[in-house]
Amino acid sequence: MENKRLSLFVKEKRKFLGMTQEELSLKAGVGLRFIRELERGKSTLQMNKVNQVLNLFGYELGPVKMDRNELINEGYYSAAIKFCVAKQDSALKTF
């Protein structure tokens, strides 16, 4: 889910700047294969290398609050966890 946003962000920034994947890899100091995997949304990437790329655009990785309902709808939680999350959400609404 987040990988799709990240890959789209990098690809759009690169294209906006008129750079090829090869040019981006050279400027960021990472391999061309890494850029291709990043733009495809590979789920396992080295954070330090992702930051090398993002730094060229003035960004870095950081914590982002996740929408639980989005995670549930996309099937990232098992049925047991869905129940606990729903129960916790309803308990939070009572405060």
N, C-alpha and C positions, 0 to 999 in steps of 0.2 A: 504494500500500500504506500508507505512512505517512499520506497524506492522509485515508484512511478513519478512521484512529485519531484524528487531529486533529479532523476534522469531527464525529465522534461525541462526542468529549470536549467540544467547544464547545457542541454542541447539548444534550447532557445537563446541563452546568453551567447553561446559560441556562434550561432548563426547570425544573431544580431550584430556581433562584432566582425562578421565576415570571415571567420576563421574556419579552417578545415580541422578535422579531428587530429591530423598529424601536427598542424601548427600549435593547437592547444596542448598536445602532449609535450611538445618541445618546450613551450613557454612555462608549463607547469612542472616540468622535470619528472614526468611520469611516462610510462610506455604507451604506445598507441593502442595496444591491446587493452590496457586499463581504461582508457577513454572510451573505447568501444563497449566494454563491459559496463561501465558507469552509465553510459547513455542507453543501454539496453535494460537497465534496472536490475543488474545482478544483485542478489541478496547478500552476498558476502564480499565486502570490499574493505580494504584497510582504511581506517578513519584518517590516518595521517596523510595518505595519498589523496583522499577525497578533499581534505582541507587544503592541500597544495593546489588543487584545481579551483576550489571555491575562493581561495584567497585572491586569485587573479580577478575575480569579479567583485571583490570587497566583502565577501561573506565567509562564514565558518560554520561548522556543525555545532549544534547546541540542543538543549532539551526543548521539546515542543509538546505541549499538552495534547493528549490524545482524546478523541471522542469515543467513549465506550460503545455507544450505539452503533457507530460506524464499524468498529471492530466486530461487534456481534453480528451485524448484518453481512459482513464479508466472511464470516465463518472462522474467525481467528480464535474464538473461545469454544470450548467443549460445552455440552449441555449443562454439566455440573457447574462450571464457572459462570455460565449465563445466568443460572438461578441465583448464585451468590451475588453477582453484580447487580441484578435486578433488585434483590433484597436489600443490598447496601444502598442503592440509589433511593429506594423508598424510605429507608431509615434516615438518610440525609435530608430528605424533604421535610421531615418533622421538626428540624431545628429552626 
